[in-house]
Amino acid sequence: MRITWSSTSPFVRKVIVFALETGLDARIERVPIKTTPTTPSPELSRYNPLTKLPALQTDEGTWLFDSPVICEYLDTLNAAAPLIPREGAERFDVLRLQALSDGLVEAGLLCRYESLRPSAHAWHVWTESQLGKVNRALDALEIEARDGRHFSLERLHLGQIAVACALGWLDFRQVAGDFRLARPNLAKWYGQFSERSSMASTVPHEE
Ligand SMILES: N[C@@H](CCC(=O)N[C@@H](CS)C(=O)NCC(=O)O)C(=O)O
């Protein structure tokens, strides 16, 4: 398998952490790609018409995207306990946590792209609105972390991986200040989760 890769993408990181945790990483070649909304990679557009990272090529040659679909695919190859429960309420709790975390990053990315605009074209109302989404998602995650049911360090699942990669990206890009302020349960859980070798070996850095 091959994956389009960038060390700074939280969606790529989610897939790589998933692959490391399921022992599939050794079967996935990383193809470095640089792309932004204003300078789309021509190579990436051949694999994913949306020109977004990540895309994963299966051993049969099919290109899959986006990151939730890739994780679902990898779980079908996973010989150990599934990281995405196959059915029932548990499955939808995990998928909901992933959607919340991915949505948080998507809103954060829109803030970041907005900050790269020439200042004469900056649209502060837009940024404030996206930041509202980020902060409400963080508050919802703090409630989840305090509740603890889906945050057990003994029962790993995709939802936790998605949350941790989203928080790692916020730390890296600093689009919304320090998420830990007034979110002690989330901060504690993230500190512990970050010690996993899959997380420690995938910390984002500028290329
Ligand atoms: N829903 C997609 C989001 C992917 C995404 O937004 N990737 C960013 C990198 S973090 C990207 O490639 N952005 C380039 C663009 O928007 O043109 C997924 O989960 O894979």
The ligand as a Tripos MOL2 file, in Angstrom:
@<TRIPOS>MOLECULE
LIG
   20    19     1     0     0
SMALL
NO_CHARGES

@<TRIPOS>ATOM
      1 N1        -12.0410   15.0350    5.2320 N.3       1 LIG1
      2 C1        -10.6860   14.9440    4.7710 C.3       1 LIG1
      3 C2         -9.9370   16.2340    5.0470 C.3       1 LIG1
      4 C3         -8.5670   16.2340    4.4070 C.3       1 LIG1
      5 C4         -7.8910   17.6060    4.4430 C.2       1 LIG1
      6 O1         -8.5240   18.6580    4.6280 O.2       1 LIG1
      7 N2         -6.5700   17.5870    4.2400 N.am      1 LIG1
      8 C5         -5.7980   18.8210    4.1930 C.3       1 LIG1
      9 C6         -4.4370   18.6180    4.8400 C.3       1 LIG1
     10 S1         -4.5610   18.5700    6.5730 S.3       1 LIG1
     11 C7         -5.5210   19.1560    2.7400 C.2       1 LIG1
     12 O2         -5.0610   18.3150    2.0010 O.2       1 LIG1
     13 N3         -5.7970   20.4090    2.3480 N.am      1 LIG1
     14 C8         -5.5180   20.8750    1.0280 C.3       1 LIG1
     15 C9         -6.7090   21.5410    0.4060 C.2       1 LIG1
     16 O3         -7.7320   21.7600    1.0950 O.co2     1 LIG1
     17 O4         -6.6250   21.8550   -0.7810 O.co2     1 LIG1
     18 C10       -10.0010   13.7300    5.4430 C.2       1 LIG1
     19 O5        -10.4390   13.3550    6.5380 O.co2     1 LIG1
     20 O6         -9.0820   13.1260    4.8590 O.co2     1 LIG1
@<TRIPOS>BOND
     1     1     2 1
     2     2     3 1
     3     2    18 1
     4     3     4 1
     5     4     5 1
     6     5     6 2
     7     5     7 1
     8     7     8 1
     9     8     9 1
    10     8    11 1
    11     9    10 1
    12    11    12 2
    13    11    13 1
    14    13    14 1
    15    14    15 1
    16    15    16 2
    17    15    17 1
    18    18    19 2
    19    18    20 1
@<TRIPOS>SUBSTRUCTURE
     1 LIG1         1 GROUP 0 **** ****
